[in-house]
Amino acid sequence: MANSQLAIGVDVGGTKVLGGVVDTSGKILRTFREETPLDGGDSLNRTIAKVIVELQKTHDTSAVGISAAGLISSDRATMLGAPNIKDWDGVNISQALREICQVNAIVENDANSAAWAERVYGAGRGAENVIMVTVGTGIGGAAVVDGKLLRGAHGTGAEFGHMRVVPDGNLCGCGIKGCFERYASGTALVIRTKEAITKNPKAGEALLALGDGTVAGLIGNHITQAAQSGDPMAIEALEIAGDWLGAGIATLAMLFDPAIVVIGGGVGDAGELLLAPARRAMEREMPFSGKHPVPEIVLAKLGNGAGLVGAADLARN
């Protein structure tokens, strides 16, 4: 008989499939990793099954949850649209896993999974109303409202990254102009910094020295590293990103009235260099300034394991 106290979570990314056995305290007891197959589709389903079967060899588990980026159906079974994985659009992942390895699994959006983990075990622990904004290559979002994960009518709710913040603004990969992620994401941060260096190469020398010396070689981690060392151009770039982030959070606070906003994703590694300007911008841009309650903005605590922990917990419950 399966041990109802343990569950498997599998975090599916563009480069890796990371599975873990998770107990009821959110602790990961064992992990197993495979590379994400480039051809996606059925090959990816079989890779996920391999990870699950390997973890089941050492632990008796009762539930399996899959965390993946994309639009997930409301029954938590089908990938409606996967932005970063080939041939996964419209695939019933739950059915595929039943056929391959006789496992019943639920599928969750990666931001939903991470937000749930942070709410139950991490930075939002104990709060009934939490939103999470993941700031990485794009902007991911999720909301826990009155203790329940908000999925919406079709399972695709809380896609904060694609709310329009600039009418007729920069074109987003989703096909719409002016999306939040085109201004507050890690990609936007890098683009903005590259433009600043092109305009003032002398001021950008220290930044470029952290990479291969070229503007093209600049990545987000270089900007964070330089800012933490006191580089003025990098600090300003993160302040601008934080300003956009905080302005967006002000809108989200009006919609959801969360107690806590959890910031995850790679850009969050900048810590207060990003969060401090975000808090200032949120308070400045909040309608009914001084009257409307403002949420606490905090960094995520669970790191890269949040997706699999959340998916495991959601599968168990």
Backbone bond lengths (Angstrom), bond angles and torsions (degrees), N, CA, C in turn:
res aa  C-N    CA-C-N  psi(-1)  N-CA   C-N-CA  omega(-1)  CA-C   N-CA-C  phi
1 M - - - 1.472 - - 1.517 109.42 -
2 A 1.332 117.29 137.55 1.462 121.76 -176.63 1.523 111.31 -66.19
3 N 1.291 115.79 146.16 1.455 122.45 176.42 1.521 108.94 -81.26
4 S 1.326 117.17 110.82 1.465 121.00 -174.92 1.521 112.76 -71.13
5 Q 1.341 116.95 -8.73 1.452 119.64 -179.11 1.525 112.66 -84.83
6 L 1.317 117.80 -14.80 1.455 121.14 -177.13 1.517 111.29 -115.56
7 A 1.336 115.57 144.43 1.464 120.76 177.55 1.521 108.77 -140.29
8 I 1.317 115.26 157.28 1.460 121.40 176.96 1.525 109.17 -104.79
9 G 1.320 115.32 132.47 1.453 121.51 171.30 1.518 108.76 -116.11
10 V 1.331 116.72 139.41 1.463 121.41 178.31 1.518 108.39 -127.11
11 D 1.328 116.07 120.12 1.460 122.19 179.25 1.526 108.67 -98.93
12 V 1.327 116.29 114.62 1.464 121.13 -176.78 1.527 109.03 -101.59
13 G 1.328 115.99 117.09 1.453 121.25 178.86 1.512 111.05 -118.52
14 G 1.310 115.40 -178.72 1.450 120.19 -178.77 1.513 113.77 -68.93
15 T 1.347 117.61 -21.98 1.462 121.07 -177.94 1.521 114.17 -119.85
16 K 1.346 117.51 -22.56 1.466 118.80 -176.46 1.523 111.43 -142.33
17 V 1.330 114.35 153.09 1.463 123.24 170.82 1.516 106.02 -115.18
18 L 1.323 116.69 108.07 1.461 122.06 -175.17 1.518 109.77 -112.06
19 G 1.323 115.99 118.41 1.455 120.94 178.25 1.508 111.19 -109.30
20 G 1.328 115.87 155.08 1.456 120.27 178.50 1.515 111.58 -152.87
21 V 1.327 115.64 149.14 1.462 122.42 172.38 1.523 107.38 -92.93
22 V 1.341 116.44 125.45 1.465 121.29 -172.35 1.530 109.98 -121.46
23 D 1.345 115.90 132.72 1.466 118.67 176.65 1.528 110.33 -92.43
24 T 1.326 116.86 -177.30 1.470 120.75 -173.52 1.522 113.66 -75.90
25 S 1.326 117.70 -4.83 1.464 120.09 174.18 1.528 111.23 -97.75
26 G 1.330 116.53 3.30 1.460 121.21 -179.54 1.514 113.69 85.86
27 K 1.324 117.10 5.94 1.467 121.05 -179.96 1.524 110.24 -79.68
28 I 1.342 115.22 135.13 1.463 121.04 176.73 1.526 108.40 -89.26
29 L 1.315 116.27 116.05 1.471 121.37 -174.37 1.521 112.49 -86.19
30 R 1.316 116.94 -31.14 1.456 120.97 179.51 1.514 108.98 -157.91
31 T 1.315 117.35 146.21 1.460 121.07 175.58 1.530 110.38 -125.24
32 F 1.311 114.68 158.36 1.465 121.37 174.00 1.529 107.16 -148.00
33 R 1.313 115.53 135.81 1.460 120.38 -172.65 1.526 111.94 -128.23
34 E 1.335 114.87 141.86 1.459 122.60 172.00 1.527 107.93 -133.12
35 E 1.321 116.23 155.29 1.461 119.99 175.18 1.528 109.81 -74.29
36 T 1.323 116.92 145.80 1.461 121.10 176.42 1.531 109.27 -74.29
37 P 1.332 118.34 122.60 1.467 119.67 -179.88 1.527 111.30 -66.07
38 L 1.313 115.94 137.13 1.459 120.61 -175.88 1.521 112.92 -64.42
39 D 1.338 116.94 -27.03 1.453 119.01 -178.10 1.526 112.79 -85.38
40 G 1.331 118.32 -1.94 1.460 121.68 173.37 1.517 112.88 55.92
41 G 1.320 116.50 -141.94 1.454 123.12 173.90 1.515 114.85 46.54
42 D 1.329 115.83 -130.39 1.460 121.32 -176.33 1.525 111.85 -63.76
43 S 1.325 116.99 -34.92 1.467 119.87 177.43 1.522 110.79 -60.57
44 L 1.322 116.99 -40.01 1.459 121.09 178.60 1.525 110.66 -67.85
45 N 1.323 117.72 -42.47 1.465 119.99 177.76 1.525 110.91 -58.03
46 R 1.334 116.29 -40.59 1.461 120.16 179.97 1.529 111.63 -69.87
47 T 1.315 116.56 -32.86 1.471 120.12 176.50 1.521 110.69 -67.10
48 I 1.333 116.09 -42.79 1.473 120.01 177.20 1.526 109.85 -61.12
49 A 1.325 115.96 -43.57 1.467 120.04 178.93 1.530 110.93 -60.86
50 K 1.323 117.08 -40.35 1.460 121.18 179.04 1.523 111.01 -60.79
51 V 1.336 116.48 -42.49 1.466 121.27 178.88 1.522 110.34 -63.23
52 I 1.332 116.93 -44.83 1.461 121.16 -179.47 1.534 111.03 -61.90
53 V 1.327 116.04 -48.82 1.471 121.00 -178.01 1.524 111.15 -61.58
54 E 1.321 116.92 -39.03 1.460 120.68 179.10 1.529 111.03 -63.30
55 L 1.325 117.29 -42.26 1.465 121.07 179.97 1.527 111.07 -69.32
56 Q 1.329 116.46 -32.81 1.465 119.95 179.48 1.527 112.45 -70.23
57 K 1.318 116.76 -17.54 1.467 119.76 178.90 1.521 112.16 -65.79
58 T 1.318 116.88 -29.38 1.470 120.13 -174.78 1.525 113.67 -111.85
59 H 1.341 117.60 -13.77 1.464 119.42 -177.79 1.523 110.41 -137.68
60 D 1.320 115.23 137.01 1.454 122.18 177.38 1.527 107.62 -85.22
61 T 1.320 117.56 114.80 1.465 121.42 -174.34 1.519 110.77 -126.02
62 S 1.324 114.83 158.16 1.463 119.39 -175.94 1.521 114.01 -114.59
63 A 1.326 117.78 -11.58 1.460 119.51 -174.56 1.518 109.91 -149.22
64 V 1.345 115.13 152.02 1.460 121.29 179.16 1.517 109.16 -134.57
65 G 1.335 116.20 130.35 1.453 121.78 176.27 1.517 110.52 -124.52
66 I 1.331 116.48 137.20 1.454 122.74 179.19 1.523 108.48 -109.89
67 S 1.322 116.97 127.58 1.463 122.78 177.22 1.526 108.53 -108.24
68 A 1.338 116.69 126.28 1.464 120.11 -177.94 1.513 110.56 -151.41
69 A 1.324 116.15 148.51 1.459 120.77 176.70 1.522 109.84 -74.39
70 G 1.314 116.33 133.02 1.450 119.83 177.88 1.513 112.35 143.96
71 L 1.310 115.07 -178.18 1.465 122.12 178.38 1.524 108.26 -92.83
72 I 1.341 116.05 120.18 1.466 121.88 -175.02 1.525 109.36 -109.40
73 S 1.318 116.86 139.25 1.462 121.06 179.43 1.523 110.95 -63.08
74 S 1.342 115.64 157.65 1.460 120.46 -175.40 1.528 112.47 -66.22
75 D 1.348 118.08 -22.08 1.464 120.05 176.95 1.526 112.26 -85.55
76 R 1.344 116.48 4.89 1.462 123.41 176.02 1.531 111.77 59.04
77 A 1.328 115.39 44.73 1.460 120.14 -178.39 1.522 113.29 -129.63
78 T 1.332 116.96 -36.73 1.463 120.92 -169.18 1.527 111.93 -115.07
79 M 1.324 116.38 137.04 1.455 122.76 173.76 1.535 107.61 -83.48
80 L 1.315 116.40 105.28 1.466 120.42 -179.22 1.525 111.29 -72.93
81 G 1.326 115.88 -35.46 1.458 119.95 179.90 1.510 111.03 -160.32
82 A 1.334 116.57 118.75 1.464 122.07 179.72 1.525 108.65 -109.95
83 P 1.332 118.26 111.60 1.465 120.29 -173.58 1.525 114.76 -71.31
84 N 1.322 117.36 -25.81 1.467 119.86 -171.30 1.526 114.49 -118.10
85 I 1.333 117.35 6.03 1.466 120.66 -175.45 1.525 110.13 -128.51
86 K 1.309 115.85 132.00 1.460 121.97 -176.82 1.532 112.06 -73.05
87 D 1.327 116.02 140.48 1.473 123.60 171.01 1.526 113.70 56.06
88 W 1.315 116.76 36.22 1.470 119.64 177.07 1.526 111.56 -114.13
89 D 1.319 117.79 -6.99 1.463 120.61 179.82 1.526 109.93 -65.25
90 G 1.332 116.59 130.62 1.455 121.59 177.28 1.512 115.01 77.41
91 V 1.330 118.09 6.69 1.468 121.64 -177.85 1.527 110.29 -84.35
92 N 1.331 116.59 128.60 1.464 121.80 173.00 1.525 107.39 -81.23
93 I 1.315 115.78 94.89 1.464 121.47 -174.11 1.526 110.89 -68.45
94 S 1.318 117.08 -39.01 1.462 120.49 179.53 1.525 111.20 -60.17
95 Q 1.326 116.42 -45.36 1.455 120.50 179.41 1.522 111.09 -64.69
96 A 1.338 116.01 -42.06 1.464 120.06 179.94 1.526 111.18 -59.84
97 L 1.320 117.50 -42.27 1.472 120.69 -179.18 1.526 111.48 -69.76
98 R 1.328 117.43 -33.65 1.466 119.51 175.24 1.530 110.41 -62.33
99 E 1.326 115.60 -40.37 1.464 119.95 -178.06 1.528 112.02 -72.50
100 I 1.341 116.77 -35.57 1.470 120.10 -175.60 1.527 112.23 -81.09
101 C 1.346 116.56 -45.17 1.474 118.58 -172.97 1.532 113.81 -134.82
102 Q 1.336 116.63 14.79 1.472 121.98 174.87 1.532 112.67 57.35
103 V 1.319 115.61 39.70 1.461 121.53 179.32 1.523 109.79 -115.60
104 N 1.325 115.98 135.87 1.458 120.96 172.87 1.528 108.45 -91.62
105 A 1.323 116.45 118.67 1.470 120.50 -176.84 1.519 110.09 -130.74
106 I 1.314 115.02 148.23 1.468 120.20 171.48 1.529 107.87 -103.27
107 V 1.325 116.34 154.67 1.463 122.01 -179.70 1.520 108.54 -117.74
108 E 1.322 116.67 132.68 1.465 122.03 -179.98 1.523 110.20 -127.33
109 N 1.299 116.39 147.23 1.458 121.92 169.41 1.528 109.20 -59.41
110 D 1.326 117.42 141.63 1.468 120.14 -174.60 1.519 113.22 -63.39
111 A 1.331 117.48 -37.77 1.468 119.37 178.69 1.526 110.68 -68.45
112 N 1.331 117.32 -38.22 1.463 120.59 175.63 1.523 110.53 -60.34
113 S 1.328 115.40 -44.68 1.474 119.95 -179.22 1.521 110.97 -61.95
114 A 1.320 116.45 -46.73 1.466 120.37 -178.89 1.522 111.32 -64.96
115 A 1.336 116.43 -41.46 1.467 120.18 179.94 1.520 111.05 -63.09
116 W 1.330 116.37 -41.43 1.466 119.46 179.24 1.526 110.86 -63.97
117 A 1.324 116.38 -42.33 1.459 119.67 178.36 1.522 111.38 -61.48
118 E 1.328 116.83 -43.22 1.472 120.11 -179.93 1.525 111.09 -66.92
119 R 1.324 116.56 -34.18 1.459 120.02 -179.97 1.532 111.72 -71.68
120 V 1.331 116.74 -37.14 1.461 120.33 -176.92 1.527 111.74 -85.40
121 Y 1.349 116.92 -40.17 1.464 120.49 -170.89 1.529 114.54 -121.81
122 G 1.332 118.31 -12.56 1.457 120.09 -168.27 1.514 115.56 -118.21
123 A 1.335 115.37 -132.25 1.461 121.74 -171.22 1.521 113.64 -66.87
124 G 1.330 117.69 -23.09 1.468 121.10 179.91 1.514 113.07 -104.12
125 R 1.315 116.34 16.38 1.473 121.05 -173.75 1.527 111.70 -54.78
126 G 1.321 114.94 128.65 1.462 120.49 176.29 1.511 114.88 90.61
127 A 1.328 118.41 -15.20 1.464 120.93 -178.93 1.520 110.32 -85.60
128 E 1.317 116.94 140.79 1.459 121.63 -179.91 1.522 112.45 -87.51
129 N 1.337 116.63 -20.74 1.460 120.94 -178.50 1.524 109.44 -128.71
130 V 1.327 114.64 106.59 1.465 122.25 -174.87 1.521 108.41 -135.77
131 I 1.318 117.15 137.40 1.457 118.99 166.78 1.524 107.83 -118.77
132 M 1.327 115.06 150.64 1.452 120.61 177.73 1.512 108.96 -123.46
133 V 1.320 115.57 135.41 1.456 121.99 175.39 1.519 106.77 -121.41
134 T 1.317 117.24 116.08 1.462 120.82 178.46 1.523 108.58 -96.96
135 V 1.320 115.27 121.80 1.460 121.80 -175.32 1.520 108.33 -109.02
136 G 1.313 116.00 99.39 1.453 122.05 179.89 1.509 109.49 -137.61
137 T 1.331 116.53 -133.73 1.463 120.20 176.26 1.521 110.24 -55.86
138 G 1.331 115.59 -40.82 1.467 122.35 172.71 1.517 108.89 -123.01
139 I 1.321 116.23 -160.32 1.461 122.19 174.72 1.522 107.58 -119.86
140 G 1.327 116.02 120.73 1.454 120.84 174.28 1.515 109.61 -104.68
141 G 1.324 115.76 159.76 1.456 118.03 -178.73 1.512 112.25 -149.72
142 A 1.320 115.02 155.80 1.454 121.73 175.99 1.516 108.63 -159.48
143 A 1.324 115.66 154.40 1.458 120.01 -179.31 1.527 110.11 -137.06
144 V 1.317 115.00 133.62 1.458 121.80 169.31 1.522 106.42 -107.73
145 V 1.322 116.39 117.31 1.463 122.28 -175.47 1.526 109.00 -117.60
146 D 1.332 116.03 121.90 1.466 122.02 -177.96 1.526 111.57 50.79
147 G 1.335 115.06 40.70 1.447 121.22 174.88 1.511 115.56 82.73
148 K 1.335 117.31 2.82 1.462 120.56 -178.70 1.522 110.17 -122.24
149 L 1.325 115.86 141.58 1.453 121.28 177.58 1.524 109.61 -69.31
150 L 1.326 115.92 127.48 1.463 120.64 179.62 1.531 109.43 -82.10
151 R 1.325 116.59 117.09 1.463 121.05 178.78 1.519 112.22 -110.27
152 G 1.323 117.85 -28.14 1.450 120.74 -178.86 1.515 112.34 86.31
153 A 1.334 115.92 178.32 1.457 121.62 -174.86 1.519 112.89 -64.39
154 H 1.338 116.85 -32.51 1.457 120.93 -174.85 1.529 113.04 -115.82
155 G 1.330 116.16 8.24 1.457 120.33 179.50 1.512 114.45 85.67
156 T 1.333 117.64 5.45 1.470 120.77 -171.67 1.525 112.83 -116.76
157 G 1.344 117.30 24.19 1.458 120.20 -177.01 1.517 113.51 -71.75
158 A 1.332 114.98 166.02 1.473 124.20 172.44 1.527 113.72 63.41
159 E 1.327 117.22 33.65 1.474 120.00 173.51 1.536 108.35 -83.81
160 F 1.332 115.36 72.75 1.461 121.36 -173.20 1.527 113.18 -59.86
161 G 1.311 116.94 -31.98 1.459 119.93 -175.16 1.512 113.66 -60.83
162 H 1.323 116.43 -18.81 1.457 119.13 -175.46 1.529 112.70 -113.79
163 M 1.330 115.93 23.17 1.469 117.64 167.07 1.530 107.11 -80.74
164 R 1.320 116.05 141.58 1.461 119.94 -175.88 1.521 110.20 -81.02
165 V 1.314 116.14 126.02 1.468 120.81 179.33 1.534 112.13 -113.67
166 V 1.335 117.27 -17.33 1.466 121.61 178.50 1.528 108.51 -134.05
167 P 1.330 117.98 107.40 1.461 119.86 177.90 1.532 110.80 -56.53
168 D 1.329 116.44 129.95 1.456 122.55 179.67 1.529 111.52 56.52
169 G 1.338 116.04 35.55 1.463 121.42 -179.01 1.514 112.36 -84.53
170 N 1.341 116.59 -155.14 1.462 121.83 -178.21 1.526 110.88 -62.58
171 L 1.331 116.69 141.67 1.456 121.82 -179.02 1.521 110.46 -71.91
172 C 1.328 115.89 131.76 1.458 122.77 179.64 1.527 109.25 -99.26
173 G 1.321 115.99 158.84 1.452 120.98 177.98 1.518 113.63 -63.39
174 C 1.328 116.73 -17.72 1.463 120.27 179.01 1.523 112.18 -77.90
175 G 1.348 116.26 -9.68 1.460 120.46 179.32 1.522 114.56 102.09
176 I 1.326 117.06 -4.83 1.461 121.85 -179.48 1.531 109.68 -108.60
177 K 1.310 117.07 149.67 1.459 121.63 178.23 1.523 111.35 -92.26
178 G 1.329 115.74 141.38 1.462 121.35 170.90 1.504 116.58 86.29
179 C 1.352 118.23 20.84 1.469 120.66 -179.00 1.538 112.07 -68.25
180 F 1.309 114.73 151.89 1.456 123.98 179.06 1.529 111.06 -49.95
181 E 1.343 117.60 -44.35 1.459 119.81 -174.87 1.526 113.37 -70.04
182 R 1.328 117.42 -17.59 1.459 120.05 176.88 1.526 112.02 -75.30
183 Y 1.352 116.35 -7.91 1.462 120.41 -177.09 1.532 113.06 -123.22
184 A 1.333 118.01 -27.14 1.462 120.03 -173.94 1.521 114.00 -115.51
185 S 1.321 118.84 -1.82 1.464 121.15 -176.21 1.524 112.25 -83.08
186 G 1.346 115.27 172.96 1.449 120.27 174.44 1.513 112.14 -63.34
187 T 1.330 116.79 -35.72 1.467 120.63 176.90 1.520 110.67 -61.82
188 A 1.332 116.53 -44.38 1.466 120.87 178.50 1.522 110.82 -63.69
189 L 1.325 116.44 -39.17 1.466 121.49 178.17 1.522 110.88 -59.34
190 V 1.329 117.04 -45.32 1.463 121.03 -178.98 1.525 110.99 -67.66
191 I 1.314 117.31 -44.48 1.475 120.96 179.21 1.527 110.48 -59.07
192 R 1.319 115.93 -45.15 1.467 121.14 -178.12 1.535 110.44 -64.67
193 T 1.316 116.97 -39.62 1.466 120.81 -179.47 1.524 111.21 -69.74
194 K 1.313 116.91 -39.78 1.467 120.76 177.10 1.527 110.67 -61.22
195 E 1.330 116.37 -40.26 1.467 120.27 178.16 1.522 110.63 -64.31
196 A 1.334 116.79 -39.79 1.463 121.01 179.58 1.531 111.07 -65.51
197 I 1.327 116.71 -39.96 1.466 120.57 179.31 1.530 110.79 -66.86
198 T 1.325 115.91 -39.78 1.464 120.07 178.69 1.527 110.91 -60.99
199 K 1.325 116.01 -36.57 1.467 120.82 179.70 1.525 111.54 -76.52
200 N 1.327 116.92 -31.20 1.469 121.15 -176.29 1.524 109.63 -139.62
201 P 1.346 117.35 74.61 1.473 121.65 -175.57 1.520 113.66 -56.66
202 K 1.339 117.17 -36.33 1.460 120.98 -178.29 1.527 110.96 -60.89
203 A 1.341 116.04 -43.49 1.462 120.66 -178.10 1.525 112.05 -70.21
204 G 1.335 116.24 -19.59 1.456 119.82 -177.71 1.505 114.94 -97.52
205 E 1.330 117.79 5.68 1.465 120.58 -175.50 1.531 112.87 -60.96
206 A 1.318 116.73 -43.38 1.470 120.14 -178.47 1.524 111.00 -65.05
207 L 1.322 115.98 -37.65 1.459 120.49 177.72 1.530 111.09 -63.12
208 L 1.319 115.75 -48.42 1.459 120.18 -177.21 1.523 111.86 -65.09
209 A 1.321 116.05 -29.57 1.466 120.19 -178.89 1.528 112.06 -66.41
210 L 1.328 116.95 -18.37 1.464 120.77 179.16 1.525 111.38 -77.43
211 G 1.349 116.43 -17.29 1.451 121.06 178.28 1.513 110.93 -111.75
212 D 1.331 114.71 -136.14 1.471 118.63 -179.23 1.522 112.69 -94.39
213 G 1.338 115.84 9.99 1.457 120.32 177.55 1.506 114.79 90.41
214 T 1.347 116.67 -4.32 1.466 120.20 -179.82 1.516 110.90 -110.67
215 V 1.314 115.93 154.83 1.465 120.93 176.07 1.526 109.94 -61.70
216 A 1.331 116.43 -39.68 1.465 120.73 -178.78 1.525 112.11 -62.07
217 G 1.348 116.76 -28.55 1.457 120.86 -177.46 1.522 114.78 -84.70
218 L 1.326 117.21 0.21 1.466 120.75 -178.16 1.530 110.63 -73.46
219 I 1.335 117.34 133.46 1.465 122.24 175.69 1.527 109.13 -127.58
220 G 1.326 115.39 169.03 1.448 120.71 -175.32 1.514 114.50 -58.89
221 N 1.335 117.15 -38.71 1.468 120.19 -179.59 1.523 112.18 -61.06
222 H 1.338 116.45 -32.61 1.469 119.82 177.23 1.524 110.95 -62.88
223 I 1.330 115.64 -39.71 1.469 120.14 -178.41 1.531 110.04 -66.43
224 T 1.315 116.54 -44.72 1.463 120.18 177.81 1.524 111.27 -61.90
225 Q 1.319 116.06 -45.78 1.472 121.04 -179.28 1.528 110.83 -61.12
226 A 1.331 116.64 -43.87 1.460 120.36 -179.73 1.524 111.40 -66.14
227 A 1.323 116.27 -41.32 1.464 120.00 -179.87 1.523 110.86 -63.62
228 Q 1.328 116.77 -40.21 1.462 120.55 179.22 1.528 111.87 -66.28
229 S 1.346 115.89 -21.05 1.467 121.28 176.13 1.527 112.44 -91.92
230 G 1.335 116.27 1.76 1.455 120.42 176.12 1.512 115.87 94.51
231 D 1.338 118.66 12.04 1.459 121.35 -179.15 1.530 110.32 -67.51
232 P 1.354 118.61 120.86 1.466 121.22 -174.55 1.531 113.74 -61.41
233 M 1.343 117.39 -40.82 1.455 119.43 -178.14 1.532 110.96 -65.60
234 A 1.315 117.00 -41.27 1.459 120.94 179.47 1.525 111.44 -67.85
235 I 1.321 116.23 -40.31 1.467 120.31 177.97 1.524 110.13 -61.54
236 E 1.332 116.24 -44.13 1.468 119.84 179.69 1.529 111.12 -63.80
237 A 1.324 117.08 -39.52 1.464 120.60 179.79 1.523 110.99 -61.79
238 L 1.336 116.88 -42.37 1.463 120.43 178.40 1.520 111.58 -70.35
239 E 1.321 117.44 -32.54 1.465 120.32 176.29 1.529 110.73 -64.08
240 I 1.319 116.40 -40.71 1.469 119.99 178.70 1.529 110.24 -66.40
241 A 1.337 116.02 -43.35 1.464 119.83 177.27 1.529 110.38 -61.33
242 G 1.329 116.50 -43.06 1.459 121.01 177.91 1.508 112.26 -63.35
243 D 1.326 116.46 -36.09 1.463 121.25 178.42 1.534 110.47 -62.20
244 W 1.342 115.90 -47.10 1.460 119.82 177.47 1.528 110.99 -63.42
245 L 1.331 116.00 -41.60 1.460 120.74 -179.58 1.522 111.02 -61.23
246 G 1.331 116.50 -47.63 1.453 120.53 -178.63 1.513 113.31 -65.04
247 A 1.335 116.29 -37.54 1.472 119.62 177.86 1.523 110.31 -63.70
248 G 1.337 116.59 -40.52 1.456 119.78 176.89 1.515 112.25 -65.43
249 I 1.329 116.02 -39.57 1.461 120.14 179.42 1.522 111.12 -64.62
250 A 1.326 117.40 -32.90 1.468 120.29 176.97 1.530 110.40 -58.97
251 T 1.321 116.32 -41.93 1.463 120.33 177.39 1.522 110.46 -65.97
252 L 1.334 116.69 -44.13 1.460 120.33 179.64 1.527 111.48 -63.31
253 A 1.325 116.44 -35.87 1.467 120.16 178.96 1.519 111.30 -64.47
254 M 1.334 116.64 -35.93 1.456 119.84 176.79 1.533 111.14 -67.69
255 L 1.313 116.80 -34.85 1.467 121.10 -177.58 1.527 112.39 -77.00
256 F 1.343 116.93 -42.09 1.461 120.54 -169.69 1.526 114.53 -111.99
257 D 1.326 118.00 -17.86 1.464 122.62 -177.42 1.535 112.10 48.08
258 P 1.338 116.96 55.79 1.472 118.91 -179.55 1.517 111.63 -77.54
259 A 1.328 115.70 155.07 1.464 119.71 171.83 1.519 109.94 -78.55
260 I 1.335 115.42 -33.96 1.462 121.44 -174.75 1.520 109.99 -136.96
261 V 1.331 115.44 138.49 1.457 121.65 170.23 1.528 106.75 -113.36
262 V 1.331 116.08 118.20 1.457 121.65 -179.11 1.523 109.01 -97.10
263 I 1.324 116.45 127.49 1.461 121.82 178.77 1.522 109.03 -103.22
264 G 1.327 115.84 119.32 1.454 121.50 177.23 1.515 110.23 -119.50
265 G 1.321 116.42 -170.23 1.461 121.19 179.56 1.513 112.43 89.55
266 G 1.323 115.63 166.73 1.453 121.58 -173.84 1.511 115.21 -61.06
267 V 1.338 118.11 -35.33 1.462 120.71 -178.68 1.525 110.69 -67.77
268 G 1.331 116.31 -24.04 1.459 120.39 177.14 1.519 113.32 -60.85
269 D 1.344 116.83 -18.03 1.464 119.91 177.43 1.529 112.17 -60.97
270 A 1.337 116.63 -18.18 1.462 120.76 178.15 1.526 111.82 -72.43
271 G 1.319 117.38 -12.32 1.458 121.29 175.40 1.518 113.69 59.03
272 E 1.337 115.92 -130.52 1.463 120.77 -174.46 1.532 112.58 -66.70
273 L 1.330 117.81 -19.80 1.468 119.42 175.95 1.523 110.71 -63.32
274 L 1.330 117.44 -24.35 1.459 122.78 175.35 1.522 111.27 -100.75
275 L 1.330 116.32 -42.43 1.467 120.02 -173.16 1.522 113.76 -71.96
276 A 1.319 117.51 -37.57 1.469 119.66 -178.98 1.535 111.55 -60.88
277 P 1.342 119.56 -50.74 1.466 118.41 176.00 1.527 112.56 -65.09
278 A 1.327 117.66 -29.65 1.466 119.92 177.60 1.529 110.49 -65.22
279 R 1.325 117.09 -41.69 1.471 119.92 178.47 1.523 111.24 -64.06
280 R 1.337 115.76 -42.98 1.465 119.27 179.69 1.530 110.85 -61.87
281 A 1.331 115.85 -43.96 1.466 120.02 -178.84 1.521 111.14 -66.88
282 M 1.317 117.25 -39.74 1.464 120.31 178.38 1.523 110.97 -59.21
283 E 1.316 116.40 -46.91 1.470 119.67 -178.82 1.524 111.16 -67.56
284 R 1.335 116.61 -36.80 1.466 120.50 179.22 1.525 111.98 -67.37
285 E 1.337 116.65 -39.36 1.458 121.71 -174.00 1.528 113.73 -92.91
286 M 1.315 117.45 -2.07 1.463 120.34 -177.50 1.526 111.30 -70.47
287 P 1.324 118.89 122.66 1.463 120.27 173.09 1.531 110.10 -58.68
288 F 1.305 116.40 152.62 1.469 122.35 -176.17 1.525 110.30 56.61
289 S 1.333 114.83 44.59 1.464 121.52 -175.73 1.521 111.69 -51.20
290 G 1.306 115.07 132.62 1.458 120.80 -179.87 1.512 113.38 84.80
291 K 1.325 116.92 -10.79 1.466 120.92 -179.34 1.528 111.57 -115.03
292 H 1.344 115.87 -38.54 1.459 118.89 -179.40 1.526 109.68 -79.45
293 P 1.331 118.37 130.94 1.472 119.90 178.73 1.526 110.96 -60.11
294 V 1.328 115.62 144.24 1.462 119.25 178.53 1.529 108.91 -109.73
295 P 1.330 117.26 140.24 1.458 120.05 178.85 1.518 111.41 -77.64
296 E 1.306 115.29 162.24 1.457 121.73 172.93 1.526 107.93 -80.48
297 I 1.331 117.51 134.41 1.463 121.63 176.30 1.521 107.74 -106.55
298 V 1.343 115.60 119.74 1.465 120.45 -174.95 1.525 109.89 -133.19
299 L 1.325 115.97 159.66 1.456 121.33 175.66 1.523 111.05 -81.51
300 A 1.324 116.21 145.85 1.456 121.43 173.33 1.526 109.93 -61.40
301 K 1.322 116.14 151.94 1.466 121.02 -176.61 1.526 113.90 -109.25
302 L 1.323 117.85 -21.62 1.463 119.95 -167.42 1.519 114.64 -93.36
303 G 1.324 117.25 -7.06 1.453 120.11 174.61 1.516 113.82 62.99
304 N 1.343 115.71 -147.21 1.461 121.11 -174.06 1.522 114.03 -69.35
305 G 1.329 116.93 -13.35 1.461 119.35 179.64 1.509 114.44 -84.71
306 A 1.330 118.09 -5.64 1.457 121.19 -172.95 1.532 112.30 -60.73
307 G 1.328 117.27 -40.91 1.456 120.04 -176.94 1.511 113.05 -62.16
308 L 1.311 117.16 -46.52 1.477 119.04 -178.35 1.525 110.89 -73.15
309 V 1.334 117.68 -34.66 1.465 120.38 177.61 1.522 110.46 -64.05
310 G 1.343 115.90 -45.43 1.458 119.49 179.90 1.509 112.83 -65.35
311 A 1.337 116.84 -42.15 1.461 120.31 179.32 1.527 111.34 -63.18
312 A 1.329 116.42 -40.72 1.469 120.18 177.71 1.523 111.12 -62.62
313 D 1.338 115.99 -44.44 1.465 119.54 -178.14 1.523 111.37 -67.39
314 L 1.318 117.36 -40.09 1.464 120.72 178.86 1.531 111.25 -66.51
315 A 1.333 116.83 -35.21 1.471 120.13 176.93 1.524 110.80 -67.07
316 R 1.316 115.99 -36.61 1.460 121.51 -178.33 1.530 111.12 -70.45
317 N 1.329 115.07 -29.40 1.466 119.71 -175.45 1.517 112.62 -107.30
